[in-house]
Amino acid sequence: MKDKIYFASDFHLGAPTYEKSLIREKLIVQWLNEISADASEIFLVGDIFDFWFEYKQAIPKGFTRILGKLAELSDSGIKIHLFTGNHDMWIFDYLPHEINAILYREPISIRRQGLDLYIGHGDGLGPGDYGYKFIKRVFSNKLCQWMFARLHPNFGIGLANYLSRSSRAKTGDSESSSLGDNEEWLALYSKEILKVKHYDIFIFGHRHLPLEIALNEKSTYFNLGDWINYYSYGELHDGEFHLKYYNES
């Protein structure tokens, strides 16, 4: 019976090398194949790719296994929800067209299994990080996207991959270090949202760290972690949300 909803984020396919990414991609496809038996919906909550840019007639090389599997799952009737993240914000219409994914660029609120959910990648939310928030506005600008598209794919994709690797080298392990329940900025952001409207569960990615933080007696913030270090994901079943970890069989 297809009565479960799954959530995962931060696959960062393409990083740090082709060989390591391929191993991770095969593992993710194995997980997708296993959950297809009982999944009604799958939410991929950003940074599925370490870099993605769609030219009018070209896309980045690779990722054939996961794209083929997602297309197969979608064709079988499983709804695929895809969020852009800070590494793959330049997803446009290719994936919605090819794998029938529902694309989101901002957090969404939905109701499932009697619960009100608030879901987003998490980049640029909460207090601080003004430098990135400015850069995100630049990268989201239609003119800037048009100008980047004028670069030859060999140069444009190569440059973007270099900058992505450089950014990750600078942050190191800081993304996956706990700040403490009272300092996690996405938890703080969730608390601000709760001042306006109640949600039972907040679900984010971006932090690369599996987290479960009680916001009050009725609301909980979850971070989905990543598939680089934790192989973690979320499962919603019978009105209960749990963080889980995939162990290769």
N, C-alpha and C positions, 0 to 999 in steps of 0.2 A: 504494500500500500504506500503510495507516494504522499506521505503526510509530514515530511520534514523539510525545513528550510535551512540552507547552509550559507555561511558567510566566511569569506577569506580575503586577505589583502596582502600587498607587499611581497609578490613573487619576485619582482625585479629581474625578470627574465632578460638575458643578455649580459648580465654582470655575474661575477667580475671578469670571467673569461667565457669563451664559447663552450669549452669543454665542461666547466663546472655548471654553467647554465643549462646545458643539455641534460646533465644528470638530474638536476632539479626539475626541469621540465617533464622528464619522463616520470618522475615521482608524482608530480602534480596530476599528470594525466591518469596515472594509476589510481590516485585518490578520487578524481572526478569519475572515473569508470565505476569505482566501488559505490560511491554515493548515488549514482544514477538509479540504483534500484529502488530508493525510497525518497528521492528529492522531488519536490514539486517546484521549487525555485532555488536559484543559486545567485547570491549577491557577491560580486567581485568588487571590493571596496577600495580600488585605486592602487596605482603603482604595480600593475600586473607586468608591465614592461619597464626596464630601467631607462629606456628612451623610446619614444614613438613619435614619428611625424609623418603625416600623409601628404605626399605630393599628389597632384591631380592624377598622374599615371604611374606612381611608384610608392611603395611602402618599404620599411626596413626588411632586410633579409632575415630568414629564420622563423621560428615559432610555429612551424607547420603542424607539429603534433598537438599543441594545445588549441590552436585555431580549428583544426580538424575535429578534435574532440568536442569543443564547444558547439561547433556547427551540428555535429551529430546529436548532442544532447538537446539543442534547441529544436532540431527537426523531430525529435521524439516527443516533444510537448513540454519539456522543462523550460521554464522562463529563466532567461539569463539577464541579470541586471548588472550593468557595468558603470563604475564610477571612474572619472578621471582623477589622477593623483598629481603630485607635483613633478613626477618624472614622466608621465604620459598624458599631460594635459592637452597635447596636440592630436588626440584622437578626434576624428571628424565623422564622416559618414561611412567609411569603409566597413568597420566592424558591425555597426547597426545593420548595414545592408547584407553583409556576407554571413553573419551568424545570428542575425535577427535579435541582437542585444538591445536592451533598453538602456540608453545612455543618459547619465546624470553628470552635471558639472558642479552642482551645489548640493549640500545636504538635503535630504528629503524626510518627510514624516509620513509614516504609513501605519496601518493597523493590521496585525496578523495574530491569529490564534488568541484573540481577546486582549492583546497587548498593544499599547501605543509605542511605536519605535521611532527613534530619530537616528538616521544613518548618514554618514559622510566619511570622506577620506580623512579629513582633519587638518590638512595643511592650511595655514593662514588663519586659523581660528583661535580664539582666546586672546589673552593679553600679550603684549610685546611682539617680538619678531617683525618689527616694522620694515627691516631691510628686505626680508623675503616677501612681505605683503606688497611692497612696491614692485619688486621684480615680477611677482605674479600678475599684477595689473599690466605690466609691460608685455609679458608673454601672452596674456589673454587679449591684447589689443589686435584688432583685425588687420590694421596696417602693418604692425610688426610681423604678424604671421605671413602676410602677403610678401613682405620684403624677404623673410627667411626662405620662403618658397622659391624665390628667384635664384637661390644658390643651387648649384648642381648637387644632386643627392649624394654623390661620392664625397663632396666636401662638407655639405651641410650635416649629414648624418655622422660623418667622422668627427666633425667639430663638436657636435652635441654629445656624442659618446665620450669624448675627451673631457668636456666640461662636467659631465655627470660623474665620471670617475674621480675627477679632481675634487668635486664637492664632497663626495663620500669619503675621500681620503682625509679631508680637513675635519669632518665631523667625527670620524672614527667610530668608537663605540658609544658616543654620547647619546645617540638616538635610542639605544637599548639599555640605558641606565635609568633606574627608577629615581624619580624626583621626590617620592613620598606622596601619600594620598592628598595632602593639603597643598602640594605644589604642582601637581600634574595639570598642565594648562587646559587640556581638553576636559578634564573633570571640572575645572573652574568655569570653563565655557558652558558646560552642561548645567551647572548650577545657575548660571545667568539665564539660560533658556527656561529653567524651571520656575523662575520668578514670573514668567509670562504665561506658560502653559505646562501642564503635567505631561510627562512621558514616563512610561514604565522602564524603558531600556534605551540607553544611548550606545550606539555601536560605531566605533571609529577604527581606522587603521593608522598609518603614518608613523606611529611611535616605535614600531618594530619590537614591541614588548607586550606579551600577554598580560592584561591587567583586568581586575575586577574590583571596583571601588563603589561602595554604597554612598549615594549622594544624600539620601534621606531614608526614611522608613519604607518608602514605596518606589524609589527610583535607584537604578544602578547603572554605572558607566562601565562599559567593557571596551578594551582595546584588543584587536584580533591578533596582534603580534606579527610574525612574518614567517616566510618559508625559506629563510636563509639560515637561521639559527634554531627556530622553535618548531616549525611545521605545525603551527597552531591554526585553529579555525573555530568558528562558532556554529552551534547547532540549536535550532529552535524546534521543539517538539512538545506537543501537548501543553502549550502555554508556558513552557520553561526554557530559558536560554542557558546554555552551558558552553564554556570554553573547553575545547578538546585538542588533542595532539595526535598527529598521524604517525603511526609506527608501521614502517614498511613490512609487509608480511613475506 
